[in-house]
Amino acid sequence: MNGSETCEMRILHLLATPRAEGTPNLVLDWLEVSGHEQEVFVLHRTPADLTGELRRRAAWYGEDELFSGRGWRKFLRVVRRVRGVCAERRPDLVICWFLGFAQWTALGARWARGGRVALLAHSGNPPVRDRRNDWMSRIVLLPFWLLGGRVVCCSDYVRDLHRSLRGFPGLLFSTVYNCVRTAQIQARARLAREGMDHDAPEEGGPVAIMVATLEAHKDHVTLLRATALVLARRPDFRLQLVGQGSLRAELEGLAAQLGLGESVRFLGAGRDVPELLGRADLFVFSTTNQEGFGTVLLEAMAAGLPIVATDCPACRELLAGGRFGSLVPPQDPAALARAVLARLAARNDWQPTDAAGYAASFTPERMLNEYLALAHAHAPGRR
């Protein structure tokens, strides 16, 4: 890593899986940026939601099945396999997009490339702070730090929680905000909106949408309970839930228990999110303090949707304290229902210009260049 950070580099992205979720989608955004040779290696090939797109866009693509089995052998397989990939591909920069394996991937990269490679790890979620998890964090971070790696956090909230862990220098952690392809989302959402047949018989009333994995670090339960309250006032209201996850059956059961019927649709994971946003009236993001950033909030802004979100640190940071969306107390279905009803009542007065312009500043080029600047600043021989 000699010379300026703007010179062409070979970047190796390490992904846990090609599942259709946050970090693989970020890598897809990066692969659209020219000027660098970007390659992808996936440690575990299933679920294969994005395999085809990653393979098409990357300069080189590789995958394996390294997470099967238990015990230390799994980690040793990761070290050896990453070493082999780095020896073959000879990257200038390795980015581990899943912090929990950063120390193992760093060991493999150093074993293959010595001091000729810079190491970064992405942290997309805040660390859980308790005695057990603090020690687990140290087990990951200490060897990664000693191997010369740096952790790039998706928000100041995530960075500051990492920095509160004793025993590490603050410079180990930096903030680089995630990106979104605003122009593409705007265009696809606009076409979907314009393509709606307004002369067709109404299928229902206003549509709210939430895009998120169906996992415990989100809060679909509060949203479903709020939906029951909204339907008491607006029986024509509809909710679309986009995303897949381990809690789908449980959440579908809760929706049935609440009598939500056809008013709630579980759409699963899909690549037509901009079109779904374009045909919706409101974006709702019900989540928890384990939220690290909320890229989907930027996507909703790009699509021109008003937003109602949980008042957790990451959403508060990204929505500028409520400037770009309504914030409601966590785990409060009544407050969430009131905010949804208020937004729907005022949706004809919504002016998305400022929000869309704000979202447009979170470009893949900006994110990539800020990562490269950190890699250059902490490259071997410059620390």
C-alpha positions as CSV (number, residue, x, y, z in Angstrom):
1,M,0.0,0.0,0.0
2,N,2.5,2.6,-1.2
3,G,1.4,5.8,-2.8
4,S,-1.9,7.6,-2.4
5,E,-5.2,6.1,-1.5
6,T,-6.6,7.0,-4.9
7,C,-4.3,4.5,-6.8
8,E,-6.0,1.4,-8.1
9,M,-6.1,-1.4,-5.6
10,R,-7.1,-5.0,-5.5
11,I,-9.7,-5.3,-2.8
12,L,-10.8,-8.7,-1.4
13,H,-14.2,-8.7,0.2
14,L,-14.8,-11.5,2.7
15,L,-18.5,-12.3,3.3
16,A,-20.0,-14.8,5.7
17,T,-22.8,-15.8,3.3
18,P,-24.4,-14.4,0.2
19,R,-27.7,-13.9,2.1
20,A,-29.9,-11.0,0.9
21,E,-29.2,-8.7,3.8
22,G,-27.1,-5.6,4.8
23,T,-23.4,-6.4,4.2
24,P,-23.7,-8.4,1.0
25,N,-25.9,-5.7,-0.4
26,L,-23.3,-3.1,0.6
27,V,-20.6,-5.2,-1.3
28,L,-22.9,-5.2,-4.3
29,D,-23.0,-1.4,-4.2
30,W,-19.2,-1.2,-3.9
31,L,-18.9,-3.5,-7.0
32,E,-20.6,-0.8,-9.0
33,V,-17.8,1.6,-8.4
34,S,-15.0,1.6,-11.0
35,G,-11.3,2.3,-10.5
36,H,-10.4,-0.7,-8.3
37,E,-10.2,-4.5,-8.8
38,Q,-12.8,-5.8,-6.4
39,E,-13.0,-9.6,-5.6
40,V,-15.3,-11.5,-3.4
41,F,-14.9,-14.7,-1.3
42,V,-17.8,-16.1,0.6
43,L,-17.0,-18.4,3.5
44,H,-20.3,-20.3,3.5
45,R,-22.3,-20.5,0.2
46,T,-25.7,-20.8,1.7
47,P,-28.2,-19.2,1.7
48,A,-27.4,-18.3,-1.9
49,D,-29.7,-15.3,-2.4
50,L,-27.1,-13.0,-3.9
51,T,-24.6,-15.5,-5.3
52,G,-25.5,-14.8,-9.0
53,E,-25.2,-11.1,-8.7
54,L,-22.0,-11.2,-6.7
55,R,-20.5,-13.6,-9.2
56,R,-21.5,-11.4,-12.2
57,R,-20.2,-8.1,-10.7
58,A,-17.0,-9.2,-9.0
59,A,-13.7,-9.3,-10.9
60,W,-13.3,-12.7,-9.2
61,Y,-15.7,-14.7,-7.1
62,G,-15.0,-17.7,-4.8
63,E,-17.0,-19.6,-2.2
64,D,-16.7,-22.5,0.2
65,E,-18.7,-24.3,2.9
66,L,-16.6,-23.5,6.0
67,F,-19.2,-23.1,8.8
68,S,-20.3,-26.7,9.0
69,G,-19.4,-28.7,12.1
70,R,-18.4,-27.5,15.5
71,G,-15.3,-26.8,17.5
72,W,-12.0,-25.1,16.8
73,R,-11.5,-27.0,13.5
74,K,-14.0,-24.7,11.9
75,F,-11.9,-21.7,12.7
76,L,-8.7,-23.3,11.6
77,R,-10.4,-24.1,8.2
78,V,-11.3,-20.5,7.9
79,V,-7.6,-19.4,8.5
80,R,-6.2,-21.9,6.1
81,R,-8.8,-21.2,3.4
82,V,-8.3,-17.4,3.6
83,R,-4.6,-17.9,3.5
84,G,-5.0,-19.9,0.3
85,V,-7.2,-17.3,-1.3
86,C,-5.0,-14.4,-0.3
87,A,-1.9,-16.3,-1.6
88,E,-3.6,-16.8,-4.9
89,R,-5.4,-13.4,-5.3
90,R,-2.7,-11.2,-3.7
91,P,-5.0,-8.4,-2.5
92,D,-3.8,-5.0,-1.3
93,L,-6.7,-4.7,1.1
94,V,-8.8,-7.4,2.8
95,I,-12.2,-6.3,4.3
96,C,-13.9,-8.7,6.6
97,W,-17.6,-7.8,6.6
98,F,-18.5,-9.9,9.6
99,L,-16.6,-8.8,12.8
100,G,-17.0,-12.1,14.7
101,F,-14.5,-13.8,12.4
102,A,-12.2,-10.9,11.9
103,Q,-9.3,-12.3,13.9
104,W,-9.3,-15.6,11.9
105,T,-9.5,-14.0,8.5
106,A,-6.8,-11.5,9.5
107,L,-4.5,-14.4,10.6
108,G,-5.0,-16.1,7.2
109,A,-4.4,-12.9,5.3
110,R,-1.2,-12.0,7.3
111,W,0.1,-15.6,6.9
112,A,-0.3,-15.3,3.1
113,R,0.7,-11.7,2.5
114,G,2.7,-10.5,5.5
115,G,2.9,-6.8,5.7
116,R,1.8,-6.3,2.1
117,V,-1.9,-6.2,2.9
118,A,-4.1,-3.8,4.9
119,L,-6.8,-5.2,7.1
120,L,-10.2,-3.7,7.9
121,A,-13.3,-5.2,9.5
122,H,-16.8,-3.8,9.2
123,S,-18.9,-3.5,12.4
124,G,-22.6,-3.1,11.5
125,N,-24.1,-3.7,14.9
126,P,-23.4,-2.4,18.3
127,P,-21.6,-4.8,20.7
128,V,-23.6,-6.2,23.5
129,R,-22.1,-4.8,26.7
130,D,-22.0,-7.3,29.6
131,R,-19.3,-9.3,31.3
132,R,-19.5,-12.3,29.0
133,N,-19.9,-10.4,25.8
134,D,-17.1,-8.0,26.7
135,W,-14.7,-10.9,27.0
136,M,-16.0,-12.3,23.7
137,S,-15.3,-8.9,22.1
138,R,-11.8,-9.0,23.5
139,I,-11.2,-12.4,22.0
140,V,-12.0,-11.0,18.6
141,L,-10.5,-7.6,18.8
142,L,-7.2,-8.2,20.6
143,P,-5.7,-10.5,18.0
144,F,-7.2,-8.4,15.2
145,W,-5.6,-5.3,16.6
146,L,-2.2,-7.0,17.2
147,L,-2.3,-8.2,13.6
148,G,-2.6,-4.6,12.5
149,G,-6.3,-4.5,11.7
150,R,-8.8,-1.6,12.1
151,V,-12.5,-1.7,12.8
152,V,-14.8,0.5,10.7
153,C,-18.1,1.1,12.4
154,C,-21.3,2.0,10.5
155,S,-22.3,4.8,12.9
156,D,-21.0,6.9,15.7
157,Y,-23.3,5.0,18.0
158,V,-21.6,1.7,17.2
159,R,-18.1,3.3,17.3
160,D,-18.7,4.8,20.7
161,L,-20.0,1.5,22.2
162,H,-16.9,-0.2,20.9
163,R,-14.6,2.5,22.4
164,S,-16.3,2.0,25.8
165,L,-14.7,-1.4,25.9
166,R,-11.6,-1.1,28.1
167,G,-8.1,-2.0,27.0
168,F,-8.2,-0.8,23.4
169,P,-7.1,2.5,21.9
170,G,-9.8,4.7,20.5
171,L,-8.1,4.8,17.1
172,L,-8.8,1.2,16.6
173,F,-12.4,2.2,15.8
174,S,-13.6,4.7,13.1
175,T,-16.9,5.6,11.6
176,V,-17.8,5.4,8.0
177,Y,-21.5,5.5,7.2
178,N,-23.1,2.9,5.0
179,C,-24.1,3.8,1.4
180,V,-27.2,3.6,-0.8
181,R,-27.6,3.8,-4.5
182,T,-30.0,6.8,-4.3
183,A,-30.4,7.5,-8.1
184,Q,-31.3,3.9,-9.0
185,I,-33.8,3.6,-6.1
186,Q,-35.4,6.9,-7.0
187,A,-35.7,5.9,-10.7
188,R,-37.2,2.5,-10.0
189,A,-39.5,3.8,-7.3
190,R,-40.8,6.5,-9.6
191,L,-41.4,4.2,-12.4
192,A,-43.4,1.8,-10.1
193,R,-45.4,4.7,-8.8
194,E,-46.2,6.1,-12.2
195,G,-47.1,2.6,-13.4
196,M,-49.8,2.1,-10.8
197,D,-53.2,1.9,-12.5
198,H,-55.1,4.6,-10.6
199,D,-58.2,3.8,-12.6
200,A,-58.4,0.2,-11.4
201,P,-60.7,-0.6,-8.5
202,E,-59.1,0.0,-5.2
203,E,-57.6,-3.0,-3.5
204,G,-57.4,-1.3,-0.2
205,G,-56.3,1.8,1.6
206,P,-52.9,3.3,2.5
207,V,-49.9,0.9,2.5
208,A,-47.1,0.9,5.0
209,I,-44.0,-1.1,4.4
210,M,-41.1,-2.3,6.6
211,V,-37.9,-3.9,5.1
212,A,-35.9,-5.9,7.6
213,T,-34.8,-9.4,8.4
214,L,-37.2,-11.2,10.6
215,E,-34.9,-11.6,13.5
216,A,-34.8,-10.6,17.2
217,H,-32.7,-7.4,16.8
218,K,-35.6,-5.9,14.9
219,D,-39.0,-5.4,16.6
220,H,-41.8,-6.6,14.3
221,V,-43.8,-7.6,17.4
222,T,-44.4,-4.0,18.3
223,L,-45.3,-3.1,14.7
224,L,-47.8,-5.9,14.5
225,R,-49.5,-4.9,17.8
226,A,-49.5,-1.3,16.5
227,T,-51.1,-2.4,13.3
228,A,-54.0,-3.9,15.2
229,L,-54.6,-0.4,16.8
230,V,-54.3,1.3,13.4
231,L,-56.8,-1.0,11.9
232,A,-59.3,0.0,14.6
233,R,-59.2,3.5,13.1
234,R,-58.4,2.7,9.5
235,P,-59.8,-0.7,8.5
236,D,-58.5,-0.2,5.0
237,F,-54.8,0.1,6.2
238,R,-52.3,-2.5,4.9
239,L,-48.9,-3.5,6.0
240,Q,-46.2,-5.2,3.9
241,L,-43.2,-6.9,5.6
242,V,-40.3,-7.5,3.3
243,G,-37.5,-9.8,4.6
244,Q,-36.9,-13.3,5.7
245,G,-35.6,-14.8,9.0
246,S,-35.9,-17.3,11.7
247,L,-38.9,-15.6,13.3
248,R,-41.2,-15.7,10.3
249,A,-43.4,-18.5,11.6
250,E,-43.7,-16.9,15.0
251,L,-44.6,-13.5,13.6
252,E,-47.1,-15.0,11.3
253,G,-48.7,-16.7,14.3
254,L,-48.8,-13.4,16.2
255,A,-50.5,-11.7,13.2
256,A,-53.1,-14.5,13.1
257,Q,-53.6,-14.2,16.9
258,L,-54.2,-10.5,16.6
259,G,-56.7,-11.1,13.8
260,L,-54.8,-9.0,11.2
261,G,-55.8,-11.3,8.4
262,E,-55.1,-10.0,4.9
263,S,-54.2,-6.6,6.2
264,V,-50.6,-7.9,6.7
265,R,-48.5,-9.6,4.1
266,F,-45.2,-11.3,4.6
267,L,-43.4,-10.9,1.3
268,G,-40.1,-12.7,2.1
269,A,-36.8,-11.5,0.7
270,G,-36.7,-10.0,-2.8
271,R,-34.8,-7.7,-5.2
272,D,-37.9,-5.6,-6.0
273,V,-37.6,-3.4,-2.9
274,P,-37.4,-0.1,-4.8
275,E,-40.6,-0.9,-6.6
276,L,-42.4,-1.9,-3.4
277,L,-41.3,1.4,-1.8
278,G,-42.5,3.3,-4.8
279,R,-46.0,1.8,-4.5
280,A,-46.2,2.3,-0.7
281,D,-47.4,5.4,1.2
282,L,-45.3,5.1,4.4
283,F,-42.1,3.5,5.6
284,V,-42.2,2.1,9.2
285,F,-39.0,0.9,10.9
286,S,-39.7,-0.8,14.2
287,T,-36.4,-1.9,15.7
288,T,-34.2,-2.1,18.9
289,N,-31.0,-0.7,20.3
290,Q,-29.2,-3.5,18.5
291,E,-29.8,-1.6,15.3
292,G,-26.4,-0.3,14.0
293,F,-27.4,2.0,11.2
294,G,-30.6,1.3,9.2
295,T,-29.7,1.6,5.5
296,V,-33.3,0.9,4.6
297,L,-34.1,4.3,6.1
298,L,-32.0,5.9,3.4
299,E,-33.7,3.8,0.7
300,A,-37.1,5.0,2.0
301,M,-35.9,8.6,1.8
302,A,-34.6,8.0,-1.7
303,A,-38.0,6.6,-2.7
304,G,-39.7,9.7,-1.3
305,L,-41.5,8.0,1.5
306,P,-42.3,9.6,4.9
307,I,-40.8,7.6,7.8
308,V,-41.9,6.5,11.2
309,A,-39.1,4.8,13.2
310,T,-38.2,3.7,16.7
311,D,-36.3,6.3,18.7
312,C,-33.2,4.2,19.2
313,P,-29.7,5.6,19.0
314,A,-28.9,4.5,15.4
315,C,-32.2,5.8,14.0
316,R,-31.9,9.0,15.9
317,E,-28.4,9.5,14.5
318,L,-29.4,8.8,10.9
319,L,-32.7,10.7,11.0
320,A,-30.9,13.7,12.5
321,G,-32.9,13.7,15.7
322,G,-36.3,13.5,13.9
323,R,-35.6,16.0,11.1
324,F,-36.0,13.3,8.4
325,G,-38.6,11.1,10.1
326,S,-40.9,10.7,13.1
327,L,-39.3,9.0,16.1
328,V,-41.4,7.0,18.6
329,P,-40.5,5.4,21.9
330,P,-39.3,1.8,21.7
331,Q,-41.7,-1.1,22.4
332,D,-44.7,1.2,22.5
333,P,-47.5,0.0,20.1
334,A,-49.9,2.8,21.0
335,A,-47.3,5.5,20.3
336,L,-46.3,3.8,17.0
337,A,-49.9,3.5,16.0
338,R,-50.5,7.2,16.7
339,A,-47.5,8.2,14.7
340,V,-48.5,6.1,11.7
341,L,-52.1,7.5,11.8
342,A,-50.7,11.1,12.0
343,R,-48.3,10.5,9.0
344,L,-51.1,8.9,6.9
345,A,-53.4,11.9,7.7
346,A,-50.7,14.3,6.5
347,R,-49.2,12.3,3.7
348,N,-50.5,14.7,1.0
349,D,-48.4,17.5,2.6
350,W,-45.2,15.4,2.6
351,Q,-42.3,17.1,0.8
352,P,-39.5,14.6,0.3
353,T,-37.0,16.9,-1.4
354,D,-34.7,17.6,1.7
355,A,-34.7,13.9,2.7
356,A,-33.9,12.7,-0.8
357,G,-31.0,15.1,-1.1
358,Y,-29.7,14.0,2.3
359,A,-29.9,10.4,1.3
360,A,-28.1,11.2,-2.0
361,S,-24.9,12.1,0.0
362,F,-24.5,8.5,1.2
363,T,-22.9,7.2,-2.0
364,P,-21.0,4.0,-2.6
365,E,-18.1,6.1,-3.9
366,R,-17.9,8.1,-0.7
367,M,-18.0,5.0,1.4
368,L,-15.4,3.2,-0.6
369,N,-13.0,6.2,-0.6
370,E,-13.3,6.6,3.1
371,Y,-12.5,3.0,3.7
372,L,-9.5,3.3,1.4
373,A,-8.3,6.4,3.3
374,L,-8.4,4.5,6.5
375,A,-6.6,1.5,5.0
376,H,-3.9,3.9,3.6
377,A,-3.5,5.7,7.0
378,H,-3.0,2.4,8.8
379,A,-1.1,0.5,6.2
380,P,1.9,-1.6,7.3
381,G,4.9,0.6,7.7
382,R,2.8,3.7,8.5
383,R,1.6,2.8,12.0
